[in-house]
Amino acid sequence: MATHMHGEYKVHGGKLVVVDLDVADGKLADVSVSGDFFLEPDEALDSINGALTGLAADVAAPKLAAAITAALPDGVVLFGFSAQAVAVAVRRALSKATGWLDHEWDIIGPTVLPTAVNVALDEVLSEEVGAGRRNPTLRFWDWNEPSVVIGSFQSVRNELDPAGVERYGINVVRRISGGGAMFMEAGNCITYSLYVPQSLVDGLSFEDSYKFLDSWVMAALESIGVEAFYVPLNDIATDQGKIGGAAQKRLSNGGLLHHVTMSYDIDADKMVEVLRIGQEKLSDKGTRSAKKRVDPLRRQTGLARREILERMMETFTARYSASRSELTEHELAEAARRVTTKFGTPAWLNRIP
């Protein structure tokens, strides 16, 4: 017995891809790909539909994309979409992948907490969403103590200048995601974390998932006059320089952590005394000075940090019908426990000395 299904995927910065299909005897049937994309020659659409027809309904997105690519003759031009985009739309039609509006969203406003608790909450809330005990959630950080949050795979001695750390009383914490160090004084940056099911990025490459998960914040920035864009893999920039960076961690229970820190009003002189920002790292950014990489949102917008945070929350709420939420007593208690047993311990911090 055939079951009709429908899936849509809007390519970040590109076009809408729509897939209608049936599933008969566990296989894709009557596949019809459509959308506002461009494709030359026209006959290539038949090749795409034919490549998908007859495939098992449980085939993963990479294999769907590979089948499409293999079926396309030389010289075909896909503009505004890709084989991967079609695969995502297929997975959504099959309810293997989800879109933003398939979920009920919570949003937690800035709450002042110790930096180690903020880091621990990222692990706790990612697990809660992966286990289905919490709705997918956007949480904004806040903190008081000067801190550096280093990436999961960074070396403490290679990233930090001990003299600067001691001079300014910097609290150093290691997070669970990769990426670079975050220099965070109270009020000097904007940090948020998204806790989502991995179904939301099913079929997307790692690079595309970063852009996809931050599409809402790009719209929020645009609304206050900041034209931001991604510099692969995880830098967020404007034509005036880098303004932030993102990092991700995918958990075994299906939860995904995606978090971003954006510069608001960073003291660049202090930052370079605390962080060892070497010339090798700067060389691939096209700049000779660490200070030139810091281009705060305060300078580009003239707005108070609170106003930018409010615009971000308003944009996310309007796009995804998010509801205001709070951290539960259980979540806070579990985060505090993990600070004691993991995130606040020398063993975790110095696991890569």
N, C-alpha and C positions, 0 to 999 in steps of 0.2 A: 504494500500500500504506500503510495507516494504522499509526502507531506510538503506543502508549499512553505517556503521560508524567504525572508527578506532581510538584507543587511546593507548598511551604509557606512562609509568611512570618508571623512573630509581630510585630505592630505594637508599637513601643515604648510601653509604658503602655496598650496596648489589647489587641485580641483576635487569635486565630489565624485566618489566611486560608489555605484549601487549594484548589488548583486541580487537577483531573484533566482531561486533554484528549488528543486524538489529533491527529496531523498527517497530512493526506492531500493529495497533490499540492501540497505546499508551503504549505498553509493550515490554520488551526486548525479542528478538527472535534470534535463531541461534547463541547463544553466544559461542565464542571460545577464551579461555585464552591460551596464549603461552608465551615463554620467555626463558632466559638462566638460570633460577632458578633451584633448585633441589626440588623434591617432591617425597615422599614415603608414600604409594605405588602408582604406576602409576594410578590406578583406581580412586585416589582421584581427579584427574583433571576432570573426568566426574562428580564427585559430585559438584565441584566448578561451572562448566558450568551449571549443572542442577539447582543449587541453584539460579542462576541469571536469568535463562530463565523464562519468565512469570511475572517477577516483573515489577511494573509500572516504566516507564522511568523517572519519576520525583522523585523517591525515593532518599533520602539523603544518603551520603556516609556512615554514621554510620549504617544505616539500611541495606545497601548492605553488609557491612562487617559482620554484625550480622547474616545475612542469610547464608553467606558462612560458618562462624564458626559453626552454628547450623547444617549444612549439612555434616560437616566433621566427619567421625567416629573416635573413640578413637584410639590413636596411630599414627595418621598421622603426618608426619614431613614436615614442610615447611622451607626450608633453603634458605636464600637470599631474601625472600619476605614474605608477610603476607596477611591476608584477607583484611586489610586496604589498602595495596598497590594495590590489585586487584580493590578495590572500587574506588580508585583514577583514575586508568586507565579507568574504566567504565565511570566515570564522565567526563573525558577528551574526551572519544569517543562521549559522548552526548553533548559536548561543554558546560557542566556545570562547568567544571574546566579547567584551562588553564596551559600551561607550559611557561617556560622562553621565548622560541622562538615564542610564540603566540603574543608577545607584541613588540612595538617599545620602546626602552629604551633611556632615557636621563641620562647624568652624569654631575654633577656640581662639579667642582674642589674646593679646599679649598678657602674660602673667609672669611677674618677677619671681624667678626661681634660681637657685645656685646652678652654675653652668653644668656641673656634674649631673644634677638632676635632669636638666634639659636633655643631656646626651642619653641618660638612662631611659627617659621617657620615649625617646625615638625608638629604642629597642622594644620597650613594653607595648607601645601603641601599635607598632608595626605587627607585632605578634597578635594583638587583640583583633586587628582588622583581618589579618590572615586567617584567624580562627573563626571569624564571623561573630565575635562578641561585641564588636563596635562597628558603627557605620564608617565608611571611608571618611577621613577627617583631614582638614587643614588646620594646623596649629602654628600660631606665631609665638616666637620666643621673646622673653625679656629677662634681664639679669642686671646685677649691680656691680659685681666684682670684675676687675680687668682680667681677661682670660685669653688663652690661645687654645683652640680646639684643633688638634692635629688629625690627619687622616689615618685610617686603620693601618696602612702599610708604610707610614713615614717613620723615619729614624729620629728619635728625640734629639740626639746630639747633632745631627745634620741639619735639623730644622730650627733649632732654638739657640740663642746666645745666652748662656747661663748668667752672665753679668747683667744683661738687659732684663732678663726674667726676674732676677733678684732686686735690681734697682727699682723696678716699677711694681713689684709685688704681684706678678702675673700668675694666675691660676692656670695650670696646664692640664688639659683633659684630652684623652684619646676617644674618638667616636668609632662607630661600627662600620661606617662607609669609607671608601677610598677617597682620593682627591687630596687637595692641598690644605695647608694650615689656614685657620681663620683667626685674625687678630680682632678681638672683641672687647672694647670698653663700653661702659654703659652709655646707650644712646648714640653710638657711633656707626651702627649698621642695622640693617633689617634682615632678620633671619626667620624663615618659616620652614615647616616640614609638612609634607603630604604623606599620608598613610593610606595606601590603596591596595586592592587586590591585583595580583599580577594579570588577571584577565583583562584589565583596562589597557595593558600594553601588549597583549598577545599579538604576535606577528610583526611587531615593530622592532627595528634594529635598536641597539642601545642608543645610538646617536639620535634617531628619530624619537625615541621615547623621552629624551630630555626635552626636546622642542615641544612635543605633544603635551607633556605634563605641565609645562610653563606657558602654554598659549594664553591662559587667562591673565597671567601677570604681565605679559607683553601688552595685552589690551589695556590693563590698568595703567601701565607706564605711558602708553600712547595717549591716554585720556588726560594726562598731566604734562603732555608735551615732550615726552622722552621716547625717541624712536630707537628701541633696543632690538638686538638680534643676537643669535647664538653664533659663537665661534667654536667649531668642533674641538673637543667633544663637549666640554662643560663650562666654557666661559660665556658670560653674558656681557655684551658691550654696546656702546653707542659710537657714533663717529668721533666722539671726544675721548674715547678710551674705555677700558674695562670698568664695569661697575659691579660685577659679581661673579659668582661661580656656583655650580651645582654639584651634587654627589648623590649616589644611589647605593642601596643595599637590598638585595632580594633574598628573602627568607625561605627556608625549606617548607614552611607551612602555607606558602602562597601569598604572604604579605610582601609589600614593597615599600621601602622608605625612599623618598625623594626629597632632599632638602637643599635650600638655597640661602646663601648669605650675600647681601648687597651692601656696598659701601654707602654710608650716608655722610659722615663727617669724620673720617679717620685721620688721626694725627700721624702723618707719614713719617715724620722724623722719629717718633717713638717706635713705630712699627719696624723700621729698619734696624733699630737697636735691639729689638726683641727677636725678630726672625732673621735667620740666615738666608737671605734671598740672593742666591748666587747668580753669576753672569750667565752660566749655562742655561738656567731656567728662564732668565730674561731674554736670552738671545732669540728664542723662537717666538717671542711676543713682539719682536720688532721695536724694542725699546732698550735704552741703555741705563735707565734709572728705575729703581723700584718706585720712587715717588710718582713717576709719570704713569704708572699702572693704576694708581689710585685716583679715580675720578668721581668724587662723591655725588650722590643724588641731591644733596643740599645745594651744591653749586649749580647743577643743571636745572633744578626746579624752583628754587627759592622758597620751597614749602617746608613747614615743620615736619619732623619725622612722624609725628602723630597723624598729620593730615595725609601723608603718603600711605601709612598703615590703614587708615580708614578707607581710602580709595581702593586699596587692594582688597580689603574685606568686602566692600560694597560690590566690586566687580565680580568677585567669586560668588557671592550670594546671589546676585542677579542672574548670572550665567547658569548656575547649577541648582538654584532653589535651595541653597544651604541653610541649615538651621543653626542658631547659636547653641553652643554646648559648653560644658565645663569638664575639667578633669575629675574623675571619680576618686573617692577616698582609697579605693582598692588600687587604682593606677598609681596614685601618688605614693602609697605605701610600698608598692612593688618597686617603683623607681628608687625610693630611698633604700630599700633592701639591696638593690643591685649596685647602688653607689658604694655601699659597705662591702659587698662581696666581689665587685668587679671594677666599676668605673672610677672609684676613688682609691684603688689600690696601686701601690708601686708596681706590682707584677703586671697589671694590665697596661699601665702607662709605659712601662719600660720593656714591653714584650719585644719591641725592636729598639734597642738602646740608642 
